[in-house]
Amino acid sequence: MPSHRPSPPDSSAETYLVPDLLAPGLNLVFCGTAPSVASARARAYYAKPGNRFWPSLHAVGITPRRFAPGDYPELLSLGIGLTDLCKVHSGIDSQLPADAFDTEAFRRKMLHYRPALIAFTSKNAAQAFLRRPAEYGLLDETLGESRLFVLTSPSGLATRFFDIGVWRQLAAELRRLPAADAYRR
């Protein structure tokens, strides 16, 4: 089982507000825009009360139990990783500096680690990376060998857009991965 370690392709990992959770050959990597202030304070992903990320993972069967934000390193044992486009600022997207998203660092990390699926946890994250509008669900394009998926945001600020059905579609895609993948349950 891989250990939790920062991504070697990015030499500034020690300045990250919340460390990357990445390893070679993961089945799935979730990518958000930036940590919330609560997540940066806790140094844990999706730590703001009211965020639906952890309950949704369990509700759709991606995790065997409901994880707490501080449990995030345990996702590696399930073949799941976590990162954000912005690693050095926190807050809601509209309050981030104009150049906050480091899409090239994200691209390098994903090409290095080569997960089977990359799931953006909002349209904002997907569109910032793709530099074009994106729809929810599995996209036609890939990043290297990684398939791309766009989820509805689990943020409490995006309640009106949240749709658990899109998260169920991701869980179905994850179950379709070949049984030979290193982390299959």
OpenMM code with the backbone's topology and positions (N, CA, C; nanometers):
from openmm import Vec3, app, unit

residues = "MET PRO SER HIS ARG PRO SER PRO PRO ASP SER SER ALA GLU THR TYR LEU VAL PRO ASP LEU LEU ALA PRO GLY LEU ASN LEU VAL PHE CYS GLY THR ALA PRO SER VAL ALA SER ALA ARG ALA ARG ALA TYR TYR ALA LYS PRO GLY ASN ARG PHE TRP PRO SER LEU HIS ALA VAL GLY ILE THR PRO ARG ARG PHE ALA PRO GLY ASP TYR PRO GLU LEU LEU SER LEU GLY ILE GLY LEU THR ASP LEU CYS LYS VAL HIS SER GLY ILE ASP SER GLN LEU PRO ALA ASP ALA PHE ASP THR GLU ALA PHE ARG ARG LYS MET LEU HIS TYR ARG PRO ALA LEU ILE ALA PHE THR SER LYS ASN ALA ALA GLN ALA PHE LEU ARG ARG PRO ALA GLU TYR GLY LEU LEU ASP GLU THR LEU GLY GLU SER ARG LEU PHE VAL LEU THR SER PRO SER GLY LEU ALA THR ARG PHE PHE ASP ILE GLY VAL TRP ARG GLN LEU ALA ALA GLU LEU ARG ARG LEU PRO ALA ALA ASP ALA TYR ARG ARG".split()
positions = [
    Vec3(0.0844, -0.1171, 0.0000),
    Vec3(0.0000, 0.0000, 0.0000),
    Vec3(0.0894, 0.1241, 0.0000),
    Vec3(0.0613, 0.2233, -0.0876),
    Vec3(0.1464, 0.3411, -0.0946),
    Vec3(0.1334, 0.4262, 0.0308),
    Vec3(0.2388, 0.4997, 0.0615),
    Vec3(0.2330, 0.5910, 0.1750),
    Vec3(0.1863, 0.7277, 0.1273),
    Vec3(0.1369, 0.8077, 0.2196),
    Vec3(0.0922, 0.9432, 0.1898),
    Vec3(0.2172, 1.0297, 0.1722),
    Vec3(0.2308, 1.0900, 0.0550),
    Vec3(0.3470, 1.1744, 0.0301),
    Vec3(0.3112, 1.2818, -0.0713),
    Vec3(0.3768, 1.3986, -0.0638),
    Vec3(0.3514, 1.5023, -0.1632),
    Vec3(0.3993, 1.4595, -0.3008),
    Vec3(0.3467, 1.5216, -0.3991),
    Vec3(0.3793, 1.4899, -0.5367),
    Vec3(0.5194, 1.5359, -0.5737),
    Vec3(0.6085, 1.4463, -0.6166),
    Vec3(0.7423, 1.4883, -0.6570),
    Vec3(0.7462, 1.5866, -0.7742),
    Vec3(0.6509, 1.5824, -0.8703),
    Vec3(0.6615, 1.6757, -0.9816),
    Vec3(0.6463, 1.8221, -0.9424),
    Vec3(0.6072, 1.8519, -0.8185),
    Vec3(0.5867, 1.9895, -0.7770),
    Vec3(0.6741, 2.0192, -0.6565),
    Vec3(0.7768, 2.0992, -0.6762),
    Vec3(0.8733, 2.1249, -0.5697),
    Vec3(0.8201, 2.2161, -0.4604),
    Vec3(0.7022, 2.2771, -0.4794),
    Vec3(0.6484, 2.3679, -0.3794),
    Vec3(0.5478, 2.3002, -0.2870),
    Vec3(0.5449, 2.1667, -0.2839),
    Vec3(0.4447, 2.0937, -0.2058),
    Vec3(0.4468, 2.1293, -0.0579),
    Vec3(0.5612, 2.1705, -0.0048),
    Vec3(0.5663, 2.2046, 0.1376),
    Vec3(0.4854, 2.3292, 0.1705),
    Vec3(0.4496, 2.4094, 0.0721),
    Vec3(0.3689, 2.5295, 0.0966),
    Vec3(0.2191, 2.5040, 0.0801),
    Vec3(0.1804, 2.3832, 0.0472),
    Vec3(0.0392, 2.3518, 0.0264),
    Vec3(-0.0396, 2.3670, 0.1564),
    Vec3(-0.1580, 2.4260, 0.1468),
    Vec3(-0.2455, 2.4391, 0.2629),
    Vec3(-0.2982, 2.3034, 0.3073),
    Vec3(-0.3311, 2.2189, 0.2109),
    Vec3(-0.3741, 2.0813, 0.2367),
    Vec3(-0.2896, 1.9940, 0.1438),
    Vec3(-0.2155, 1.8973, 0.1981),
    Vec3(-0.1257, 1.8170, 0.1141),
    Vec3(-0.2012, 1.7346, 0.0094),
    Vec3(-0.1388, 1.7165, -0.1045),
    Vec3(-0.1922, 1.6237, -0.2043),
    Vec3(-0.1982, 1.4841, -0.1437),
    Vec3(-0.2947, 1.4078, -0.1896),
    Vec3(-0.3035, 1.2657, -0.1558),
    Vec3(-0.2969, 1.1928, -0.2897),
    Vec3(-0.1762, 1.1604, -0.3325),
    Vec3(-0.1545, 1.1031, -0.4647),
    Vec3(-0.0537, 0.9893, -0.4574),
    Vec3(-0.0730, 0.8927, -0.5447),
    Vec3(0.0178, 0.7792, -0.5582),
    Vec3(0.0009, 0.7241, -0.6995),
    Vec3(0.0982, 0.6518, -0.7504),
    Vec3(0.0849, 0.5941, -0.8845),
    Vec3(-0.0303, 0.4942, -0.8920),
    Vec3(-0.0980, 0.4936, -1.0064),
    Vec3(-0.1962, 0.3913, -1.0375),
    Vec3(-0.3277, 0.3975, -0.9640),
    Vec3(-0.3665, 0.5130, -0.9123),
    Vec3(-0.4953, 0.5231, -0.8433),
    Vec3(-0.6105, 0.5015, -0.9409),
    Vec3(-0.7209, 0.4516, -0.8898),
    Vec3(-0.8415, 0.4388, -0.9716),
    Vec3(-0.9061, 0.5737, -0.9953),
    Vec3(-0.9013, 0.6617, -0.8949),
    Vec3(-0.9765, 0.7866, -0.8982),
    Vec3(-0.9023, 0.8943, -0.8220),
    Vec3(-0.8958, 1.0146, -0.8808),
    Vec3(-0.8464, 1.1325, -0.8107),
    Vec3(-0.9544, 1.2390, -0.8199),
    Vec3(-0.9936, 1.2923, -0.7043),
    Vec3(-1.0857, 1.4050, -0.6996),
    Vec3(-1.0042, 1.5330, -0.7038),
    Vec3(-1.0502, 1.6300, -0.7824),
    Vec3(-0.9828, 1.7596, -0.7928),
    Vec3(-1.0838, 1.8706, -0.7694),
    Vec3(-1.0599, 1.9496, -0.6660),
    Vec3(-1.1417, 2.0671, -0.6395),
    Vec3(-1.0725, 2.1925, -0.6885),
    Vec3(-1.1339, 2.3067, -0.6602),
    Vec3(-1.0728, 2.4334, -0.6983),
    Vec3(-0.9664, 2.4731, -0.5965),
    Vec3(-1.0088, 2.4940, -0.4699),
    Vec3(-0.9183, 2.5359, -0.3621),
    Vec3(-0.9793, 2.4942, -0.2298),
    Vec3(-0.8976, 2.4764, -0.1269),
    Vec3(-0.9535, 2.4429, 0.0038),
    Vec3(-1.0380, 2.5585, 0.0576),
    Vec3(-1.1429, 2.5251, 0.1291),
    Vec3(-1.2175, 2.6282, 0.2012),
    Vec3(-1.1294, 2.6782, 0.3155),
    Vec3(-1.1685, 2.7874, 0.3772),
    Vec3(-1.0942, 2.8365, 0.4931),
    Vec3(-1.0947, 2.7296, 0.6025),
    Vec3(-1.2093, 2.6624, 0.6216),
    Vec3(-1.2180, 2.5554, 0.7230),
    Vec3(-1.1245, 2.4398, 0.6886),
    Vec3(-1.1157, 2.4032, 0.5621),
    Vec3(-1.0261, 2.2938, 0.5205),
    Vec3(-0.8802, 2.3323, 0.5396),
    Vec3(-0.8457, 2.4557, 0.5056),
    Vec3(-0.7079, 2.5018, 0.5247),
    Vec3(-0.6723, 2.5003, 0.6727),
    Vec3(-0.7645, 2.5442, 0.7574),
    Vec3(-0.7407, 2.5459, 0.9023),
    Vec3(-0.7218, 2.4034, 0.9551),
    Vec3(-0.8061, 2.3101, 0.9072),
    Vec3(-0.8000, 2.1707, 0.9527),
    Vec3(-0.6923, 2.0905, 0.8806),
    Vec3(-0.6380, 2.1453, 0.7713),
    Vec3(-0.5446, 2.0740, 0.6832),
    Vec3(-0.6038, 1.9400, 0.6395),
    Vec3(-0.7310, 1.9468, 0.6009),
    Vec3(-0.8056, 1.8281, 0.5590),
    Vec3(-0.9044, 1.8694, 0.4498),
    Vec3(-0.9280, 1.7803, 0.3569),
    Vec3(-1.0171, 1.8086, 0.2445),
    Vec3(-1.1634, 1.8104, 0.2868),
    Vec3(-1.2389, 1.9035, 0.2280),
    Vec3(-1.3848, 1.9124, 0.2426),
    Vec3(-1.4267, 1.9127, 0.3897),
    Vec3(-1.3612, 2.0000, 0.4683),
    Vec3(-1.3829, 2.0042, 0.6133),
    Vec3(-1.4900, 2.1040, 0.6561),
    Vec3(-1.5385, 2.1852, 0.5665),
    Vec3(-1.6386, 2.2850, 0.6052),
    Vec3(-1.7711, 2.2150, 0.6369),
    Vec3(-1.8305, 2.2443, 0.7531),
    Vec3(-1.9614, 2.1852, 0.7843),
    Vec3(-2.0617, 2.2180, 0.6735),
    Vec3(-2.1411, 2.1220, 0.6379),
    Vec3(-2.2390, 2.1420, 0.5311),
    Vec3(-2.1904, 2.0956, 0.3946),
    Vec3(-2.0610, 2.0668, 0.3810),
    Vec3(-2.0114, 2.0147, 0.2539),
    Vec3(-2.0579, 1.8700, 0.2396),
    Vec3(-2.1058, 1.8347, 0.1220),
    Vec3(-2.1629, 1.7014, 0.0974),
    Vec3(-2.0627, 1.5982, 0.0462),
    Vec3(-1.9352, 1.6334, 0.0355),
    Vec3(-1.8381, 1.5430, -0.0240),
    Vec3(-1.8342, 1.4079, 0.0477),
    Vec3(-1.8058, 1.4076, 0.1765),
    Vec3(-1.7898, 1.2815, 0.2501),
    Vec3(-1.9201, 1.2020, 0.2573),
    Vec3(-2.0351, 1.2650, 0.2876),
    Vec3(-2.1601, 1.1877, 0.2871),
    Vec3(-2.1920, 1.1295, 0.1489),
    Vec3(-2.1609, 1.2033, 0.0426),
    Vec3(-2.1914, 1.1566, -0.0930),
    Vec3(-2.1069, 1.0357, -0.1316),
    Vec3(-1.9781, 1.0379, -0.0957),
    Vec3(-1.8927, 0.9223, -0.1274),
    Vec3(-1.9507, 0.7950, -0.0681),
    Vec3(-1.9973, 0.8037, 0.0535),
    Vec3(-2.0555, 0.6861, 0.1181),
    Vec3(-2.1924, 0.6524, 0.0597),
    Vec3(-2.2754, 0.7528, 0.0365),
    Vec3(-2.4117, 0.7298, -0.0134),
    Vec3(-2.4122, 0.6585, -0.1483),
    Vec3(-2.3126, 0.6865, -0.2332),
    Vec3(-2.3100, 0.6243, -0.3663),
    Vec3(-2.2232, 0.4987, -0.3708),
    Vec3(-2.1647, 0.4605, -0.2572),
    Vec3(-2.0895, 0.3363, -0.2497),
    Vec3(-1.9430, 0.3457, -0.2881),
    Vec3(-1.8879, 0.4652, -0.2980),
    Vec3(-1.7454, 0.4781, -0.3295),
    Vec3(-1.6607, 0.4444, -0.2072),
    Vec3(-1.7102, 0.4777, -0.0882),
    Vec3(-1.6416, 0.4413, 0.0360),
    Vec3(-1.7315, 0.3478, 0.1167),
    Vec3(-1.6715, 0.2545, 0.1927),
    Vec3(-1.7507, 0.1574, 0.2681),
    Vec3(-1.8158, 0.2148, 0.3936),
    Vec3(-1.7726, 0.3337, 0.4328),
    Vec3(-1.8306, 0.4023, 0.5482),
    Vec3(-1.8195, 0.5521, 0.5244),
    Vec3(-1.8857, 0.6297, 0.6081),
    Vec3(-1.8747, 0.7746, 0.5958),
    Vec3(-1.7463, 0.8202, 0.6648),
    Vec3(-1.6543, 0.8706, 0.5863),
    Vec3(-1.5287, 0.9214, 0.6387),
    Vec3(-1.5489, 1.0623, 0.6929),
    Vec3(-1.4681, 1.0994, 0.7916),
    Vec3(-1.4596, 1.2376, 0.8389),
    Vec3(-1.3463, 1.3039, 0.7611),
    Vec3(-1.3463, 1.4367, 0.7502),
    Vec3(-1.2397, 1.5027, 0.6745),
    Vec3(-1.0988, 1.4621, 0.7177),
    Vec3(-1.0742, 1.4467, 0.8455),
    Vec3(-0.9412, 1.4094, 0.8932),
    Vec3(-0.8993, 1.2686, 0.8561),
    Vec3(-0.9948, 1.1887, 0.8094),
    Vec3(-0.9653, 1.0511, 0.7679),
    Vec3(-0.9148, 1.0436, 0.6235),
    Vec3(-0.9027, 1.1574, 0.5562),
    Vec3(-0.8754, 1.1544, 0.4127),
    Vec3(-0.7546, 1.0697, 0.3723),
    Vec3(-0.6446, 1.0606, 0.4500),
    Vec3(-0.5333, 0.9757, 0.4045),
    Vec3(-0.5718, 0.8286, 0.3846),
    Vec3(-0.6776, 0.7837, 0.4518),
    Vec3(-0.7222, 0.6451, 0.4383),
    Vec3(-0.7774, 0.6141, 0.2988),
    Vec3(-0.8106, 0.7175, 0.2220),
    Vec3(-0.8634, 0.6943, 0.0872),
    Vec3(-0.7630, 0.6237, -0.0030),
    Vec3(-0.6337, 0.6445, 0.0218),
    Vec3(-0.5327, 0.5775, -0.0621),
    Vec3(-0.5522, 0.4271, -0.0633),
    Vec3(-0.5904, 0.3698, 0.0493),
    Vec3(-0.6095, 0.2242, 0.0539),
    Vec3(-0.7270, 0.1792, -0.0318),
    Vec3(-0.8128, 0.2729, -0.0718),
    Vec3(-0.9252, 0.2434, -0.1613),
    Vec3(-0.8927, 0.2804, -0.3068),
    Vec3(-0.7695, 0.3260, -0.3317),
    Vec3(-0.7305, 0.3652, -0.4671),
    Vec3(-0.7809, 0.5021, -0.5066),
    Vec3(-0.8021, 0.5889, -0.4069),
    Vec3(-0.8582, 0.7217, -0.4307),
    Vec3(-0.7603, 0.8278, -0.3824),
    Vec3(-0.7416, 0.9313, -0.4624),
    Vec3(-0.6560, 1.0436, -0.4269),
    Vec3(-0.7327, 1.1744, -0.4259),
    Vec3(-0.6666, 1.2787, -0.3757),
    Vec3(-0.7274, 1.4113, -0.3634),
    Vec3(-0.6255, 1.5193, -0.3964),
    Vec3(-0.6714, 1.6239, -0.4639),
    Vec3(-0.5896, 1.7414, -0.4899),
    Vec3(-0.6827, 1.8581, -0.5220),
    Vec3(-0.6237, 1.9742, -0.5430),
    Vec3(-0.6964, 2.0947, -0.5842),
    Vec3(-0.6157, 2.1665, -0.6915),
    Vec3(-0.6815, 2.2486, -0.7697),
    Vec3(-0.6118, 2.3310, -0.8680),
    Vec3(-0.5321, 2.4422, -0.8009),
    Vec3(-0.5802, 2.4880, -0.6864),
    Vec3(-0.5109, 2.5911, -0.6094),
    Vec3(-0.4684, 2.5299, -0.4772),
    Vec3(-0.3410, 2.5273, -0.4513),
    Vec3(-0.2881, 2.4629, -0.3311),
    Vec3(-0.2395, 2.5634, -0.2263),
    Vec3(-0.2331, 2.6931, -0.2598),
    Vec3(-0.1712, 2.7902, -0.1693),
    Vec3(-0.2632, 2.9034, -0.1247),
    Vec3(-0.3884, 2.9036, -0.1674),
    Vec3(-0.4874, 3.0015, -0.1230),
    Vec3(-0.6110, 2.9246, -0.0797),
    Vec3(-0.6883, 2.9845, 0.0107),
    Vec3(-0.8132, 2.9207, 0.0540),
    Vec3(-0.9273, 3.0205, 0.0401),
    Vec3(-1.0478, 2.9655, 0.0348),
    Vec3(-1.1663, 3.0494, 0.0272),
    Vec3(-1.2556, 3.0089, -0.0874),
    Vec3(-1.3633, 3.0844, -0.1043),
    Vec3(-1.4548, 3.0561, -0.2150),
    Vec3(-1.3926, 3.1057, -0.3450),
    Vec3(-1.4322, 3.0433, -0.4540),
    Vec3(-1.3692, 3.0691, -0.5838),
    Vec3(-1.3638, 3.2179, -0.6185),
    Vec3(-1.4725, 3.2903, -0.5935),
    Vec3(-1.4788, 3.4318, -0.6324),
    Vec3(-1.3831, 3.5193, -0.5521),
    Vec3(-1.3302, 3.4698, -0.4415),
    Vec3(-1.2379, 3.5474, -0.3583),
    Vec3(-1.0910, 3.5108, -0.3822),
    Vec3(-1.0658, 3.4147, -0.4680),
    Vec3(-0.9282, 3.3731, -0.4953),
    Vec3(-0.8613, 3.4709, -0.5912),
    Vec3(-0.7291, 3.4855, -0.5840),
    Vec3(-0.6592, 3.5695, -0.6816),
    Vec3(-0.6813, 3.5177, -0.8243),
    Vec3(-0.6733, 3.6057, -0.9200),
    Vec3(-0.6994, 3.5709, -1.0602),
    Vec3(-0.6087, 3.4588, -1.1097),
    Vec3(-0.4875, 3.4508, -1.0587),
    Vec3(-0.3923, 3.3486, -1.1043),
    Vec3(-0.3790, 3.2327, -1.0049),
    Vec3(-0.4816, 3.2081, -0.9254),
    Vec3(-0.4738, 3.1074, -0.8181),
    Vec3(-0.4649, 2.9639, -0.8695),
    Vec3(-0.5301, 2.9335, -0.9808),
    Vec3(-0.5344, 2.7956, -1.0281),
    Vec3(-0.4079, 2.7616, -1.1053),
    Vec3(-0.3330, 2.6637, -1.0550),
    Vec3(-0.2105, 2.6192, -1.1215),
    Vec3(-0.2431, 2.4945, -1.2032),
    Vec3(-0.3048, 2.5172, -1.3181),
    Vec3(-0.3499, 2.4050, -1.4009),
    Vec3(-0.2326, 2.3263, -1.4588),
    Vec3(-0.1205, 2.3916, -1.4810),
    Vec3(-0.0055, 2.3191, -1.5355),
    Vec3(0.0547, 2.2245, -1.4314),
    Vec3(0.0614, 2.2657, -1.3062),
    Vec3(0.1098, 2.1753, -1.2009),
    Vec3(0.0150, 2.0561, -1.1872),
    Vec3(-0.1159, 2.0829, -1.1932),
    Vec3(-0.2136, 1.9743, -1.1868),
    Vec3(-0.1933, 1.8780, -1.3034),
    Vec3(-0.1765, 1.9312, -1.4240),
    Vec3(-0.1546, 1.8477, -1.5434),
    Vec3(-0.0307, 1.7596, -1.5244),
    Vec3(0.0788, 1.8178, -1.4785),
    Vec3(0.2029, 1.7403, -1.4567),
    Vec3(0.1801, 1.6286, -1.3559),
    Vec3(0.1122, 1.6593, -1.2466),
    Vec3(0.0867, 1.5570, -1.1443),
    Vec3(0.0025, 1.4425, -1.2005),
    Vec3(-0.1015, 1.4759, -1.2741),
    Vec3(-0.1899, 1.3707, -1.3267),
    Vec3(-0.1183, 1.2869, -1.4324),
    Vec3(-0.0360, 1.3480, -1.5155),
    Vec3(0.0398, 1.2710, -1.6141),
    Vec3(0.1453, 1.1837, -1.5454),
    Vec3(0.1961, 1.2285, -1.4327),
    Vec3(0.2931, 1.1494, -1.3563),
    Vec3(0.2249, 1.0302, -1.2871),
    Vec3(0.1132, 1.0543, -1.2197),
    Vec3(0.0476, 0.9499, -1.1405),
    Vec3(-0.0497, 0.8640, -1.2208),
    Vec3(-0.1037, 0.9157, -1.3288),
    Vec3(-0.1880, 0.8407, -1.4225),
    Vec3(-0.3066, 0.7672, -1.3581),
    Vec3(-0.3936, 0.8394, -1.2872),
    Vec3(-0.5136, 0.7716, -1.2340),
    Vec3(-0.6050, 0.7295, -1.3486),
    Vec3(-0.6862, 0.6294, -1.3251),
    Vec3(-0.7814, 0.5857, -1.4276),
    Vec3(-0.8870, 0.6932, -1.4527),
    Vec3(-0.9360, 0.7551, -1.3464),
    Vec3(-1.0389, 0.8589, -1.3553),
    Vec3(-0.9960, 0.9819, -1.2768),
    Vec3(-1.0269, 1.0989, -1.3305),
    Vec3(-1.0111, 1.2253, -1.2594),
    Vec3(-1.1497, 1.2868, -1.2525),
    Vec3(-1.1961, 1.3137, -1.1298),
    Vec3(-1.3282, 1.3727, -1.1109),
    Vec3(-1.3137, 1.5133, -1.0551),
    Vec3(-1.3538, 1.6116, -1.1323),
    Vec3(-1.3551, 1.7498, -1.0853),
    Vec3(-1.4792, 1.7668, -0.9975),
    Vec3(-1.4611, 1.8242, -0.8795),
    Vec3(-1.5727, 1.8340, -0.7865),
    Vec3(-1.6565, 1.9596, -0.8067),
    Vec3(-1.6456, 2.0187, -0.9239),
    Vec3(-1.7334, 2.1295, -0.9626),
    Vec3(-1.7086, 2.1636, -1.1090),
    Vec3(-1.8088, 2.2289, -1.1684),
    Vec3(-1.7896, 2.2796, -1.3043),
    Vec3(-1.6797, 2.3840, -1.3064),
    Vec3(-1.6697, 2.4655, -1.2005),
    Vec3(-1.5644, 2.5677, -1.1962),
    Vec3(-1.4265, 2.5047, -1.2086),
    Vec3(-1.4031, 2.3965, -1.1357),
    Vec3(-1.2727, 2.3294, -1.1427),
    Vec3(-1.2480, 2.2745, -1.2828),
    Vec3(-1.3473, 2.2068, -1.3387),
    Vec3(-1.3325, 2.1487, -1.4728),
    Vec3(-1.3082, 2.2573, -1.5766),
    Vec3(-1.3863, 2.3619, -1.5723),
    Vec3(-1.3753, 2.4688, -1.6726),
    Vec3(-1.2444, 2.5457, -1.6587),
    Vec3(-1.1958, 2.5626, -1.5358),
    Vec3(-1.0661, 2.6281, -1.5169),
    Vec3(-0.9552, 2.5441, -1.5791),
    Vec3(-0.9621, 2.4120, -1.5622),
    Vec3(-0.8601, 2.3253, -1.6197),
    Vec3(-0.8739, 2.3155, -1.7720),
    Vec3(-0.9953, 2.2929, -1.8194),
    Vec3(-1.0177, 2.2726, -1.9631),
    Vec3(-1.0113, 2.4019, -2.0438),
    Vec3(-1.0327, 2.5140, -1.9757),
    Vec3(-1.0389, 2.6459, -2.0410),
    Vec3(-1.1524, 2.6530, -2.1432),
    Vec3(-1.2633, 2.5879, -2.1052),
    Vec3(-1.3828, 2.5908, -2.1884),
    Vec3(-1.5013, 2.5462, -2.1035),
    Vec3(-1.6244, 2.5717, -2.1476),
    Vec3(-1.7407, 2.5210, -2.0735),
    Vec3(-1.7409, 2.3685, -2.0697),
    Vec3(-1.7975, 2.3138, -1.9633),
    Vec3(-1.8051, 2.1675, -1.9484),
    Vec3(-1.9420, 2.1305, -1.8934),
    Vec3(-1.9867, 2.0124, -1.9298),
    Vec3(-2.1130, 1.9589, -1.8773),
    Vec3(-2.0809, 1.8565, -1.7694),
    Vec3(-2.1801, 1.8225, -1.6897),
    Vec3(-2.1634, 1.7212, -1.5866),
    Vec3(-2.1523, 1.5830, -1.6487),
    Vec3(-2.0799, 1.4942, -1.5803),
    Vec3(-2.0681, 1.3565, -1.6235),
    Vec3(-1.9333, 1.3272, -1.6859),
    Vec3(-1.9255, 1.2111, -1.7508),
    Vec3(-1.8026, 1.1657, -1.8160),
    Vec3(-1.7793, 1.2460, -1.9436),
    Vec3(-1.6596, 1.2991, -1.9589),
    Vec3(-1.6256, 1.3781, -2.0771),
    Vec3(-1.5659, 1.2882, -2.1847),
    Vec3(-1.5717, 1.3350, -2.3079),
    Vec3(-1.5142, 1.2598, -2.4194),
    Vec3(-1.3612, 1.2640, -2.4185),
    Vec3(-1.3045, 1.3737, -2.3693),
    Vec3(-1.1591, 1.3875, -2.3737),
    Vec3(-1.0930, 1.3233, -2.2522),
    Vec3(-0.9621, 1.3074, -2.2623),
    Vec3(-0.8826, 1.2482, -2.1555),
    Vec3(-0.7647, 1.3398, -2.1247),
    Vec3(-0.6990, 1.3113, -2.0155),
    Vec3(-0.5711, 1.3734, -1.9828),
    Vec3(-0.4715, 1.2587, -1.9786),
    Vec3(-0.3925, 1.2458, -2.0839),
    Vec3(-0.3102, 1.1263, -2.0975),
    Vec3(-0.4031, 1.0074, -2.1076),
    Vec3(-0.3856, 0.9095, -2.0195),
    Vec3(-0.4720, 0.7913, -2.0182),
    Vec3(-0.5900, 0.8065, -1.9222),
    Vec3(-0.5958, 0.9165, -1.8490),
    Vec3(-0.6997, 0.9368, -1.7470),
    Vec3(-0.8276, 0.9920, -1.8090),
    Vec3(-0.9387, 0.9275, -1.7758),
    Vec3(-1.0697, 0.9769, -1.8185),
    Vec3(-1.1135, 1.0882, -1.7247),
    Vec3(-1.1869, 1.1848, -1.7779),
    Vec3(-1.2279, 1.3027, -1.7019),
    Vec3(-1.3777, 1.2996, -1.6745),
    Vec3(-1.4147, 1.3401, -1.5525),
    Vec3(-1.5541, 1.3386, -1.5082),
    Vec3(-1.5805, 1.4685, -1.4332),
    Vec3(-1.6996, 1.5275, -1.4545),
    Vec3(-1.7372, 1.6514, -1.3867),
    Vec3(-1.8559, 1.6240, -1.2951),
    Vec3(-1.8364, 1.6554, -1.1659),
    Vec3(-1.9399, 1.6365, -1.0650),
    Vec3(-2.0083, 1.7683, -1.0311),
    Vec3(-2.1272, 1.7581, -0.9758),
    Vec3(-2.1897, 1.8761, -0.9177),
    Vec3(-2.1152, 1.9063, -0.7876),
    Vec3(-2.1013, 2.0330, -0.7571),
    Vec3(-2.0247, 2.0738, -0.6392),
    Vec3(-2.0918, 2.0285, -0.5105),
    Vec3(-2.0129, 1.9701, -0.4186),
    Vec3(-2.0684, 1.9305, -0.2889),
    Vec3(-2.0734, 2.0459, -0.1888),
    Vec3(-2.0233, 2.1623, -0.2267),
    Vec3(-2.0191, 2.2766, -0.1361),
    Vec3(-2.1595, 2.3176, -0.0922),
    Vec3(-2.1715, 2.3563, 0.0327),
    Vec3(-2.2987, 2.4082, 0.0820),
    Vec3(-2.3422, 2.5337, 0.0086),
    Vec3(-2.2461, 2.6063, -0.0496),
    Vec3(-2.2783, 2.7270, -0.1262),
    Vec3(-2.3395, 2.6944, -0.2623),
    Vec3(-2.3298, 2.5693, -0.3043),
    Vec3(-2.3818, 2.5277, -0.4351),
    Vec3(-2.5007, 2.4337, -0.4218),
    Vec3(-2.5733, 2.4435, -0.3128),
    Vec3(-2.6839, 2.3515, -0.2839),
    Vec3(-2.7816, 2.3394, -0.3997),
    Vec3(-2.8160, 2.4502, -0.4621),
    Vec3(-2.9185, 2.4450, -0.5681),
    Vec3(-2.8725, 2.3676, -0.6913),
    Vec3(-2.7411, 2.3470, -0.7074),
    Vec3(-2.6888, 2.2738, -0.8227),
    Vec3(-2.6565, 2.1279, -0.7917),
    Vec3(-2.6551, 2.0926, -0.6636),
    Vec3(-2.6123, 1.9584, -0.6256),
    Vec3(-2.7100, 1.8530, -0.6757),
    Vec3(-2.6534, 1.7444, -0.7327),
    Vec3(-2.7335, 1.6330, -0.7836),
    Vec3(-2.6584, 1.5034, -0.7524),
    Vec3(-2.7100, 1.4273, -0.6568),
    Vec3(-2.6463, 1.3010, -0.6178),
    Vec3(-2.6418, 1.2025, -0.7344),
    Vec3(-2.7312, 1.2191, -0.8321),
    Vec3(-2.7330, 1.1306, -0.9485),
    Vec3(-2.6029, 1.1340, -1.0263),
    Vec3(-2.5409, 1.2502, -1.0382),
    Vec3(-2.4127, 1.2615, -1.1088),
    Vec3(-2.3048, 1.1873, -1.0302),
    Vec3(-2.3108, 1.1931, -0.8983),
    Vec3(-2.2168, 1.1194, -0.8140),
    Vec3(-2.2386, 0.9689, -0.8293),
    Vec3(-2.3641, 0.9272, -0.8450),
    Vec3(-2.3917, 0.7847, -0.8693),
    Vec3(-2.3326, 0.7399, -1.0028),
    Vec3(-2.3380, 0.8279, -1.1039),
    Vec3(-2.2783, 0.7958, -1.2338),
    Vec3(-2.1278, 0.7744, -1.2189),
    Vec3(-2.0628, 0.8584, -1.1386),
    Vec3(-1.9196, 0.8402, -1.1143),
    Vec3(-1.8932, 0.7051, -1.0479),
    Vec3(-1.9732, 0.6701, -0.9480),
    Vec3(-1.9564, 0.5412, -0.8798),
    Vec3(-1.9719, 0.4260, -0.9790),
    Vec3(-2.0653, 0.4380, -1.0716),
    Vec3(-2.0848, 0.3339, -1.1736),
    Vec3(-1.9618, 0.3248, -1.2641),
    Vec3(-1.9056, 0.4381, -1.3038),
    Vec3(-1.7831, 0.4379, -1.3855),
    Vec3(-1.6682, 0.3723, -1.3102),
    Vec3(-1.6576, 0.4013, -1.1826),
    Vec3(-1.5520, 0.3424, -1.1000),
    Vec3(-1.5664, 0.1903, -1.0931),
    Vec3(-1.6896, 0.1427, -1.0811),
    Vec3(-1.7124, -0.0034, -1.0760),
    Vec3(-1.6813, -0.0704, -1.2095),
    Vec3(-1.6835, 0.0034, -1.3190),
    Vec3(-1.6546, -0.0528, -1.4517),
    Vec3(-1.5053, -0.0676, -1.4794),
    Vec3(-1.4220, -0.0148, -1.3927),
    Vec3(-1.2777, -0.0270, -1.4169),
    Vec3(-1.2381, -0.1740, -1.4168),
    Vec3(-1.1393, -0.2111, -1.4960),
    Vec3(-1.0953, -0.3511, -1.5009),
    Vec3(-1.0561, -0.4035, -1.3636),
    Vec3(-1.0895, -0.5270, -1.3364),
    Vec3(-1.0610, -0.5910, -1.2073),
    Vec3(-0.9107, -0.5965, -1.1797),
    Vec3(-0.8283, -0.5855, -1.2826),
    Vec3(-0.6834, -0.5936, -1.2642),
    Vec3(-0.6256, -0.4659, -1.2025),
    Vec3(-0.7046, -0.3584, -1.1909),
    Vec3(-0.6518, -0.2350, -1.1309),
    Vec3(-0.6030, -0.2637, -0.9888),
    Vec3(-0.4947, -0.2006, -0.9528),
    Vec3(-0.4246, -0.2313, -0.8273),
    Vec3(-0.5082, -0.2154, -0.7013),
    Vec3(-0.6087, -0.1307, -0.7041),
    Vec3(-0.6807, -0.0994, -0.5807),
    Vec3(-0.8207, -0.1542, -0.5761),
    Vec3(-0.8591, -0.2366, -0.6682),
    Vec3(-0.9983, -0.2851, -0.6713),
    Vec3(-1.0341, -0.3534, -0.5415),
    Vec3(-1.1548, -0.3236, -0.4959),
    Vec3(-1.2045, -0.3840, -0.3709),
    Vec3(-1.2623, -0.5186, -0.3973),
] * unit.nanometer
topology = app.Topology()
chain = topology.addChain("A")
for resn in residues:
    res = topology.addResidue(resn, chain)
    for name in ("N", "CA", "C"):
        topology.addAtom(name, app.Element.getBySymbol(name[0]), res)
